[in-house]
Amino acid sequence: MLLVVSAIKLVAEIALLSLAGQWLLGLLAGPHREANVFYQLLSVLTRPFVKLARLLSPRAVLDAHLPLVAFLLLVLTWVAATLAKVSLCVEIGVQLCR
């Protein structure tokens, strides 16, 4: 169970960093960001989470806001996984959690 929780936490961390990197690179690249290779790579990494955010959010949410929704959902997932991991570590003992 600890492995599953750790894997979920890791996927959330990678997706969060990809979304943050894509946002920052979008600010730096400006209107030509779609031509940037690294922006496209980060877009490929974050696309599944943005699509999931579209499925979970109501139609009133604009498509431009979906990356923010995905980011917030991933933050909630990361917090839940962190709390679950702490709970498991306390239950089985901190020495076995390392």
C-alpha positions in Angstrom: 0.0 0.0 0.0 2.9 2.3 0.8 4.2 1.8 -2.7 0.9 2.8 -4.3 0.6 5.9 -2.2 4.2 6.8 -3.0 3.6 6.3 -6.7 0.5 8.5 -6.7 2.4 11.2 -4.8 5.3 11.0 -7.3 3.0 11.3 -10.4 1.3 14.3 -8.8 4.7 15.9 -8.1 5.9 15.4 -11.7 2.6 16.7 -13.1 2.7 19.8 -10.8 6.2 20.6 -11.7 5.4 20.2 -15.4 2.4 22.5 -15.2 4.4 25.1 -13.3 7.2 24.8 -15.8 4.8 25.2 -18.7 3.3 28.3 -17.1 6.7 29.9 -16.5 8.0 29.0 -19.9 4.8 30.4 -21.4 5.5 33.7 -19.6 9.1 33.8 -20.8 8.4 32.8 -24.4 5.4 35.1 -24.9 3.2 34.7 -27.9 5.7 32.3 -29.7 5.4 29.7 -27.0 3.7 27.1 -29.2 6.8 27.1 -31.4 9.1 26.3 -28.4 10.2 22.7 -28.3 10.3 22.6 -24.5 6.9 24.1 -24.1 5.6 21.4 -26.5 7.2 18.7 -24.4 5.7 20.1 -21.2 2.4 20.3 -23.0 2.6 16.6 -23.8 3.3 15.8 -20.2 0.4 17.8 -18.8 -2.2 17.0 -21.5 -3.7 13.9 -19.7 -4.2 15.9 -16.5 -5.8 18.9 -18.3 -8.1 16.5 -20.1 -9.1 14.9 -16.8 -9.7 18.4 -15.4 -12.1 19.0 -18.4 -14.0 15.8 -17.6 -14.3 16.7 -13.9 -15.1 20.4 -14.2 -18.5 21.8 -15.4 -18.8 23.2 -18.9 -18.9 26.7 -17.5 -15.2 26.5 -16.9 -13.3 28.1 -19.8 -10.8 26.0 -21.7 -8.1 28.6 -20.9 -8.7 28.0 -17.2 -8.3 24.2 -17.4 -4.6 24.1 -16.6 -5.3 26.0 -13.3 -8.1 23.5 -12.5 -5.7 20.6 -13.2 -3.1 22.3 -11.0 -5.5 22.6 -8.1 -6.8 19.0 -8.5 -3.2 17.8 -8.5 -2.4 19.8 -5.3 -5.4 18.2 -3.6 -4.2 14.8 -4.8 -0.7 15.5 -3.6 -1.9 16.6 -0.1 -4.1 13.5 0.2 -1.3 11.2 -0.8 1.1 12.9 1.6 -1.4 12.6 4.5 -2.0 8.9 3.5 1.8 8.3 3.4 2.3 9.9 6.8 -0.6 7.8 8.2 0.9 4.6 6.8 4.3 5.5 8.1 3.0 6.1 11.6 1.1 2.9 11.5 3.9 0.6 10.3 6.7 2.6 12.0 9.0 5.2 10.7 12.0 2.9 10.3 10.1 0.7 7.8 9.0 3.7 5.8 12.5 4.6 4.6 
